Amino acid sequence: MNIILVFFPAFSLSYPFTGIYFQSRILGLPFLIWYALINKKKVKKDLFVFVVALLICIITPILGLLTNRSYSLIDIGYILSFLYLIIFAQIMGNNFNFFVNFIKGFTLANIFYSVLQTILMNIGLETLAMIHSNLPVKVNSGYVLPASILPYTYRFSGLFNESSPLIFYLCSSYIFLAEISPENRSKNTFIIQILTLLTILISGSKYSYAFLINYLIIKLIASVKDKVFRRLLYVTVLSLSLYLFNQYFSTILTSMSETLPAFEDRKVNIENSITLLLELEPMGNGFLPSSTGESGGLDAITIIVGGYGVLFGMTILISFLVWILLSKVKNKPIFVVVYILGLLSSGSFLISQYTLFFTMVYVINQEYKITEFNFVQSDRKHYCIESKT
């Protein structure tokens, strides 16, 4: 039931009946809780960082009563989203093969639907290309997919509301499938990865370009065998990137905004986000809908830090980053890149791609722990046999 609901991240089953737009997967939360209770699932320490985030989501609105913080249903949405993430990740962590097959199926569904959207746009059926979404602001504005850079291509959204969440998910699924050990890979995994990479390439998303550039750089550095030299290269590239970012950030954004109008809005939004840090209430200013543009930006500084304040907002963002850095994923720098790019492009954790991304990292952690445990147990048995002989 829950998996079926996850397949529809842009269509809210609650909206037609109640007028309240909640992502459909949240409606499956009672079933997840029931499943966790009857199977006596306990929250593992690996998920403690999300328990902290959940507590912040509960405590901040209460403390905010002492300030001028505003309130909305989005506050409840974050509580439900983090609660869902904790239980969903816990369950999927105990069902590795099922989760891998789900990711493959959901990835293919998004790719095929993106192809269908492109066909519909090219034959003049623009409204049908977004029939999977009933987000009020999209429906009321008559939103259609914008054209991409390549001829006859469009910024397809897949089963999501927009291109950016889709590309975030596809980049996540691509690196997740790359983490699976060769002995656990089926023959179709490589084919799915190729299709995913091609979709990312032709998407025309700013996120995809940034991801691919970083991915290539990280892979080139990772190919260096000497560990000390490899770490030195990472530090050098990071330092150089920070320097160039500081020196030419405004110039690059201004130049890009002349050729891609969306960059102008992003430039203004990022500048406003930085200014916002100095004007926040201690518990934040509360949440405004990002989908309607009322929040003033789509990045995580505007949404999360603006909603929960500098202390609690940055605690959430940084603790998630540290959690990834301390994880057992092999391609850690690439997972960090996907996370940071996500914060810059779609900073709302209400969107389901974050639930899936964090679950991917958690599931990999659990699988590596099982592998390590089995290796240690096997090694012990081997040692005992040798001792007896």
C-alpha positions in Angstrom: 0.0 0.0 0.0 2.7 2.5 1.0 4.9 1.7 -2.0 1.9 2.4 -4.3 1.4 5.8 -2.6 5.2 6.6 -3.0 4.8 6.1 -6.7 2.6 9.3 -6.9 4.7 12.1 -5.3 2.9 14.8 -7.2 -0.7 13.7 -6.8 -2.4 14.3 -3.5 -5.3 11.9 -2.7 -6.4 14.2 0.2 -6.8 17.4 -1.9 -9.9 16.5 -3.9 -11.8 15.5 -0.7 -10.5 17.9 2.0 -8.9 20.8 0.1 -5.6 20.1 2.0 -2.6 19.2 -0.2 -0.6 16.4 1.5 1.7 14.2 -0.5 -0.1 10.8 -0.9 2.7 8.9 0.9 1.8 10.6 4.2 -1.6 9.0 4.0 0.3 5.7 4.4 1.9 6.7 7.7 -0.7 4.9 9.9 0.0 1.6 8.0 3.7 2.1 8.5 3.2 2.7 12.2 1.0 -0.3 12.5 3.5 -2.5 10.7 6.4 -1.3 12.9 4.3 -1.9 16.1 3.2 -5.5 15.2 6.8 -6.4 14.2 8.2 -4.7 17.3 10.6 -2.4 15.4 12.8 -0.2 17.5 14.5 2.9 16.1 18.1 2.1 15.5 20.8 4.5 16.6 21.8 5.1 12.9 18.5 7.1 12.6 19.1 9.2 15.7 19.9 12.3 13.6 16.3 12.2 12.2 14.8 11.7 15.6 16.6 15.0 16.5 15.2 16.6 13.4 11.7 15.4 14.4 12.1 16.8 17.9 13.2 20.2 16.5 10.0 20.2 14.3 7.9 19.6 17.4 9.7 21.9 19.8 10.3 24.9 17.6 6.6 25.8 17.0 6.0 25.5 20.7 9.0 27.8 21.6 7.9 30.0 18.7 4.8 31.0 20.7 7.2 33.4 22.6 8.2 35.1 19.4 6.6 36.5 16.2 6.9 33.2 14.4 4.0 32.4 12.1 2.4 29.0 11.8 0.8 26.9 9.1 0.0 23.3 8.1 3.5 23.1 6.8 4.7 22.7 10.4 2.6 19.6 10.8 3.8 18.5 7.4 7.4 18.4 8.6 6.6 16.5 11.7 4.7 13.9 9.6 7.5 13.8 7.0 10.3 13.1 9.4 8.2 10.5 11.3 7.5 8.8 8.0 11.2 8.9 7.1 12.2 7.3 10.4 9.8 4.4 10.1 10.1 3.9 6.3 13.9 3.8 6.5 13.8 1.4 9.4 11.5 -1.0 7.5 13.4 -0.8 4.2 16.7 -1.3 6.0 15.4 -4.8 6.9 14.3 -5.5 3.3 17.3 -4.7 1.2 16.4 -6.6 -2.0 12.8 -5.3 -1.9 14.0 -1.7 -1.6 16.5 -2.1 -4.4 13.8 -3.5 -6.7 11.5 -0.7 -5.7 14.2 1.9 -6.6 14.7 0.2 -10.0 10.9 0.1 -10.7 10.4 3.7 -9.6 13.4 4.9 -11.6 12.1 3.2 -14.8 8.6 4.5 -14.2 10.0 8.1 -14.0 12.1 7.6 -17.1 9.3 6.2 -19.2 6.9 8.8 -18.0 9.4 11.5 -18.9 9.6 10.1 -22.5 5.8 10.2 -22.6 5.8 13.8 -21.4 8.2 14.7 -24.2 6.0 13.1 -26.8 2.9 14.8 -25.5 4.6 18.2 -25.5 5.8 17.7 -29.1 2.4 16.8 -30.4 0.7 19.8 -28.7 -1.0 18.0 -25.7 0.8 20.2 -23.1 -1.9 19.8 -20.4 -1.8 16.0 -20.5 1.9 16.1 -19.8 1.2 17.3 -16.2 -2.0 15.2 -15.6 -0.2 13.3 -12.9 0.0 16.4 -10.7 -2.8 18.2 -8.9 -0.7 20.7 -7.0 -3.1 23.7 -6.8 -0.7 26.4 -7.9 0.3 24.3 -11.0 -3.2 23.5 -11.9 -4.6 27.0 -11.4 -1.7 28.6 -13.4 -2.0 26.2 -16.3 1.6 25.2 -15.9 3.3 23.5 -18.8 6.8 22.0 -19.1 9.3 24.6 -20.2 11.5 24.0 -23.3 15.0 22.6 -22.7 18.2 23.5 -24.5 18.2 20.7 -27.0 15.6 20.8 -29.9 12.3 19.0 -29.3 13.2 18.4 -25.6 11.5 19.8 -22.5 12.2 20.1 -18.8 10.3 16.9 -18.0 9.2 16.3 -14.5 8.6 12.6 -14.5 6.2 11.7 -11.7 7.3 14.7 -9.7 6.0 18.3 -9.8 9.0 19.8 -11.5 12.3 18.9 -13.2 14.6 19.6 -10.2 13.1 17.0 -7.8 13.1 14.4 -10.6 16.8 15.0 -11.4 17.6 15.0 -7.7 16.0 11.6 -7.5 17.6 10.2 -10.6 21.1 11.3 -9.5 20.4 9.6 -6.1 19.2 6.4 -7.7 22.1 6.3 -10.1 24.7 6.5 -7.3 22.7 4.2 -5.1 22.6 1.4 -7.8 26.4 1.9 -8.2 26.9 1.1 -4.5 25.3 -2.3 -4.8 28.1 -5.0 -4.6 28.6 -6.9 -7.9 27.4 -10.2 -6.4 24.0 -8.6 -5.5 23.5 -6.9 -8.9 21.1 -8.3 -11.4 21.8 -8.0 -15.1 19.3 -5.2 -15.6 21.0 -2.9 -13.1 23.6 -1.6 -15.6 20.9 -1.0 -18.2 18.8 1.0 -15.8 21.9 3.1 -14.9 22.6 3.8 -18.5 19.0 4.9 -19.1 19.1 7.1 -15.9 22.3 8.8 -17.0 20.9 9.5 -20.5 17.8 11.0 -18.9 19.9 13.2 -16.7 22.0 14.3 -19.7 19.1 15.5 -21.8 17.0 16.9 -18.9 18.3 20.5 -19.3 18.3 20.9 -15.6 20.9 23.1 -13.9 21.1 20.5 -11.2 22.1 17.8 -13.8 25.0 19.9 -15.2 26.4 20.6 -11.7 26.0 16.9 -10.7 27.8 15.6 -13.8 30.7 18.1 -13.5 31.2 17.2 -9.9 30.7 13.5 -10.6 33.5 13.5 -13.3 35.9 15.4 -11.1 35.3 13.1 -8.1 35.7 10.0 -10.2 39.0 11.3 -11.7 40.4 12.0 -8.2 39.1 8.6 -6.9 41.1 6.9 -9.7 44.4 8.1 -8.1 45.8 5.1 -6.2 48.0 6.9 -3.7 45.7 7.7 -0.7 47.7 10.7 0.6 47.9 12.3 -2.9 44.2 11.6 -3.5 43.2 13.4 -0.2 45.5 16.3 -1.2 43.7 16.6 -4.5 40.3 16.6 -2.7 41.5 19.5 -0.5 43.0 21.4 -3.4 39.9 21.1 -5.6 37.7 22.1 -2.7 39.9 25.1 -1.7 40.1 26.2 -5.4 36.3 25.8 -5.7 35.6 27.9 -2.6 38.1 30.6 -3.9 36.4 30.8 -7.3 33.0 30.7 -5.7 34.0 33.7 -3.5 35.7 35.7 -6.3 33.4 35.1 -9.3 30.0 34.0 -7.8 28.1 37.2 -8.6 29.8 37.5 -12.0 28.9 34.0 -13.1 25.3 34.2 -11.9 24.9 37.6 -13.7 26.4 36.1 -16.9 24.2 33.0 -16.7 21.0 35.0 -16.0 21.5 36.8 -19.3 21.3 33.5 -21.2 19.0 31.5 -18.8 16.4 33.8 -17.2 15.8 31.3 -14.3 19.3 32.1 -13.0 18.3 35.7 -12.4 15.6 34.6 -9.9 18.0 32.1 -8.3 20.6 34.9 -7.9 18.1 37.2 -6.2 16.8 34.3 -4.0 20.2 33.3 -2.8 21.1 36.9 -2.0 17.9 37.3 -0.1 18.5 34.1 1.8 21.9 35.3 3.0 20.4 38.6 4.1 17.5 36.7 5.8 20.0 35.1 8.3 20.5 38.5 10.0 16.8 39.2 10.3 15.4 36.0 11.6 13.4 35.5 14.8 15.2 33.1 17.2 12.8 30.3 16.3 12.6 31.4 12.7 9.8 33.2 10.8 7.7 30.2 10.1 6.9 28.6 6.7 5.3 30.0 3.6 4.5 27.8 0.6 7.6 27.5 -1.6 5.6 26.2 -4.5 3.7 29.5 -4.8 6.8 31.6 -4.5 5.6 33.1 -1.2 8.6 31.8 0.7 11.0 34.0 -1.4 13.2 31.1 -2.6 13.5 27.4 -3.0 16.9 26.8 -1.3 17.2 25.2 2.2 18.5 28.4 3.8 15.2 30.2 2.9 13.0 27.3 3.8 14.5 25.3 6.6 16.6 28.0 8.3 13.9 30.6 7.7 11.3 28.2 9.1 13.2 27.0 12.2 15.8 29.8 12.9 19.6 29.8 12.5 20.3 27.5 15.5 17.7 24.8 14.9 17.6 25.1 11.1 21.4 24.9 10.6 21.5 22.0 13.1 19.1 20.0 10.9 21.1 20.8 7.7 24.6 20.2 9.1 23.6 17.1 11.1 22.3 15.4 8.0 25.6 16.3 6.2 27.7 14.9 9.0 25.5 11.8 9.0 26.3 11.2 5.4 30.0 11.8 6.0 30.0 9.2 8.8 28.1 6.7 6.8 29.6 3.6 5.2 28.8 4.5 1.6 31.8 4.0 -0.7 31.2 7.1 -2.9 30.8 9.5 0.0 31.8 12.7 -1.9 29.2 12.0 -4.6 26.4 11.5 -2.0 27.5 14.8 -0.4 27.3 16.6 -3.8 23.8 15.2 -4.4 22.7 16.4 -0.9 24.2 19.9 -1.2 22.9 20.4 -4.7 19.5 19.4 -3.4 19.6 22.0 -0.7 20.4 24.7 -3.3 17.7 23.6 -5.8 14.8 22.2 -3.8 15.3 22.8 -0.1 12.0 21.5 1.2 12.2 18.2 3.0 8.5 17.7 2.5 9.3 16.5 -1.1 9.6 12.7 -1.3 13.0 12.6 -3.0 14.6 13.5 0.4 12.8 10.6 2.0 14.1 8.2 -0.7 17.6 9.7 -0.7 18.1 9.4 3.1 16.6 5.9 3.0 19.1 4.9 0.3 22.0 6.0 2.6 20.5 4.2 5.6 19.9 1.0 3.6 23.5 0.9 2.3 24.7 1.3 5.8 22.6 -1.6 7.0 23.7 -3.8 4.1 27.4 -3.1 4.7 27.0 -3.8 8.4 25.4 -7.2 7.6 28.2 -7.9 5.1 30.9 -7.0 7.6 29.2 -9.1 10.3 28.9 -12.1 8.0 32.6 -11.7 7.0 33.7 -11.6 10.7 31.5 -14.6 11.5 32.9 -16.5 8.5 36.5 -15.5 9.5 35.9 -16.8 13.1 34.5 -20.1 11.9 37.5 -20.5 9.6 39.8 -19.7 12.5 38.1 -22.3 14.7 38.3 -25.0 12.1 42.1 -24.3 11.7 42.5 -24.4 15.5 40.8 -27.8 15.8 42.9 -29.2 12.9 
